[in-house]
Amino acid sequence: MKPIFWSLLLCSQLLSAQAFDFGGGATVSVGLQDEWGVNMRAQYHQESDWSYLTAYNLFFRRDVTTQNTETFSEFGASINYKLLSIDQITILGGLGYTLNNFEMRKNHPDTSNNLFFQTGDFNHGAELKFIGFLPLGESFRLFAEFNLKSFGRRYDSFTFGLVYRIQASGT
């Protein structure tokens, strides 16, 4: 009987969505001035203060000396909790998993030595994020996000943009 109870409780929490956000924006690298990117995201909010976020970033880096543009992709998934809400501004904090396909060297001064691992061409790490939302009417919201990543300071990022919110029926 206990497994059935816990399964029903879990399903009721997952199906009691308050809102679903999707959108995009621009990303800038905090540790490297010549790197910027494009962000796409989807976020699922529950009736509680928890939300789940998935994001994809495509980074571009312009090397001025060789006149070459490098690109790499990054995918992240996180669970976030509402930290505070002031007037209409909402601040969330969260922990997540991030994966990228950048060719990292562990001996580079801006790369952490032991806080991530590599499998083939992919790097796996953790991220600590802070997200702020400001409503622009009923459905649109501005967001700003700061990510601290376990890869090292060079991979920390700031993202800003616009999301569209779909409210669940009955809320």
C-alpha positions as CSV (number, residue, x, y, z in Angstrom):
1,M,0.0,0.0,0.0
2,K,2.9,2.4,0.8
3,P,4.3,2.2,-2.8
4,I,0.9,3.1,-4.3
5,F,0.6,6.1,-1.9
6,W,4.0,7.4,-2.7
7,S,3.5,6.9,-6.4
8,L,0.2,8.8,-6.3
9,L,1.8,11.6,-4.3
10,L,4.6,11.9,-6.8
11,C,2.3,11.9,-9.8
12,S,0.0,14.6,-8.2
13,Q,3.0,16.8,-7.6
14,L,4.2,16.4,-11.2
15,L,0.8,17.0,-12.7
16,S,0.0,20.1,-10.6
17,A,1.8,22.5,-12.9
18,Q,1.3,26.1,-12.3
19,A,3.1,27.3,-15.5
20,F,5.4,26.4,-18.3
21,D,7.9,29.0,-19.7
22,F,9.8,28.9,-22.9
23,G,12.0,31.5,-24.6
24,G,15.5,32.6,-25.4
25,G,18.1,35.2,-25.0
26,A,21.8,36.0,-25.1
27,T,24.6,34.6,-23.0
28,V,27.9,36.2,-22.2
29,S,30.9,34.4,-20.7
30,V,32.0,35.9,-17.4
31,G,35.5,34.6,-17.6
32,L,36.3,35.3,-21.3
33,Q,35.5,38.6,-22.9
34,D,35.4,37.4,-26.5
35,E,32.8,34.7,-25.9
36,W,29.0,35.1,-26.3
37,G,26.1,32.8,-27.1
38,V,22.5,32.2,-27.9
39,N,20.2,30.6,-25.3
40,M,17.0,28.6,-25.6
41,R,15.1,27.4,-22.5
42,A,12.1,25.7,-21.2
43,Q,11.0,25.9,-17.5
44,Y,8.3,24.0,-15.7
45,H,6.8,25.5,-12.5
46,Q,4.9,23.6,-9.9
47,E,2.3,25.0,-7.5
48,S,4.9,24.8,-4.8
49,D,8.0,27.0,-5.0
50,W,10.0,24.5,-7.1
51,S,10.7,24.6,-10.8
52,Y,12.7,22.6,-13.3
53,L,14.7,24.2,-16.1
54,T,16.4,22.9,-19.2
55,A,18.6,25.2,-21.3
56,Y,20.7,25.0,-24.4
57,N,23.5,27.5,-25.2
58,L,25.4,27.8,-28.5
59,F,28.6,29.7,-27.7
60,F,30.7,31.7,-30.2
61,R,34.3,32.7,-29.6
62,R,36.2,35.0,-32.0
63,D,39.9,34.6,-32.0
64,V,41.3,38.0,-33.2
65,T,44.8,36.8,-33.9
66,T,43.9,33.9,-36.2
67,Q,40.6,35.5,-37.5
68,N,38.8,32.3,-36.6
69,T,35.4,31.7,-34.9
70,E,35.1,28.7,-32.6
71,T,31.7,27.3,-31.5
72,F,30.7,24.9,-28.8
73,S,27.4,23.7,-27.4
74,E,26.2,23.4,-23.8
75,F,23.2,21.7,-22.3
76,G,22.0,22.2,-18.7
77,A,19.2,20.9,-16.5
78,S,18.5,22.2,-13.0
79,I,16.0,22.2,-10.2
80,N,15.3,25.6,-8.7
81,Y,13.6,27.0,-5.6
82,K,12.0,30.4,-5.1
83,L,14.2,32.3,-2.7
84,L,12.3,35.5,-2.5
85,S,9.7,37.6,-4.2
86,I,9.8,41.4,-4.0
87,D,6.9,43.3,-5.5
88,Q,6.7,41.6,-9.0
89,I,10.3,40.4,-9.1
90,T,10.9,36.7,-8.4
91,I,14.4,35.3,-7.5
92,L,15.2,31.6,-7.8
93,G,18.3,29.7,-6.8
94,G,19.1,26.2,-8.0
95,L,21.5,23.4,-8.6
96,G,22.0,21.6,-11.8
97,Y,23.9,19.4,-14.2
98,T,25.7,20.9,-17.2
99,L,27.4,19.2,-20.2
100,N,29.4,20.8,-23.0
101,N,31.6,19.8,-25.9
102,F,34.4,22.3,-25.5
103,E,37.9,20.9,-25.7
104,M,39.1,21.5,-22.2
105,R,42.6,21.2,-20.8
106,K,42.7,20.4,-17.1
107,N,46.0,22.2,-16.7
108,H,44.7,25.5,-18.0
109,P,44.7,28.2,-15.3
110,D,41.0,29.1,-15.7
111,T,39.8,25.4,-15.6
112,S,39.2,23.6,-12.3
113,N,41.2,20.4,-11.9
114,N,38.8,18.0,-10.1
115,L,35.3,19.4,-10.2
116,F,34.2,17.9,-13.5
117,F,34.8,14.7,-15.5
118,Q,35.1,13.9,-19.2
119,T,33.7,11.1,-21.3
120,G,34.8,11.1,-24.9
121,D,34.2,14.6,-26.4
122,F,31.9,15.7,-23.5
123,N,32.6,17.5,-20.2
124,H,30.2,16.9,-17.3
125,G,29.9,19.3,-14.4
126,A,27.6,20.9,-11.8
127,E,26.2,24.5,-11.8
128,L,24.9,26.8,-9.2
129,K,22.4,29.3,-10.6
130,F,20.5,32.4,-9.7
131,I,17.5,33.5,-11.9
132,G,15.4,36.6,-11.7
133,F,12.1,37.2,-13.4
134,L,10.3,40.5,-14.1
135,P,6.8,40.3,-15.6
136,L,6.0,42.3,-18.7
137,G,2.3,42.0,-18.9
138,E,0.4,38.8,-18.4
139,S,2.4,36.3,-20.4
140,F,5.9,37.7,-21.1
141,R,8.7,37.9,-18.6
142,L,12.3,39.3,-18.7
143,F,14.8,37.0,-17.1
144,A,18.4,37.4,-16.0
145,E,20.5,34.4,-14.9
146,F,23.9,34.0,-13.4
147,N,25.6,30.5,-13.6
148,L,28.6,29.4,-11.5
149,K,29.9,26.2,-13.1
150,S,32.3,23.6,-11.7
151,F,34.4,23.7,-14.9
152,G,36.1,26.9,-13.6
153,R,35.7,30.6,-13.8
154,R,36.2,30.8,-17.5
155,Y,32.9,28.9,-18.1
156,D,30.7,31.0,-15.7
157,S,28.0,32.8,-17.6
158,F,25.4,35.5,-17.5
159,T,22.2,35.1,-19.5
160,F,19.3,37.5,-20.2
161,G,16.3,37.4,-22.4
162,L,12.6,36.9,-22.7
163,V,10.3,34.0,-21.9
164,Y,6.6,33.4,-22.7
165,R,4.5,31.8,-19.9
166,I,1.7,29.4,-20.4
167,Q,-0.5,29.1,-17.3
168,A,-2.0,25.8,-16.5
169,S,-5.8,25.6,-16.5
170,G,-7.5,26.3,-13.2
171,T,-4.7,28.6,-11.8
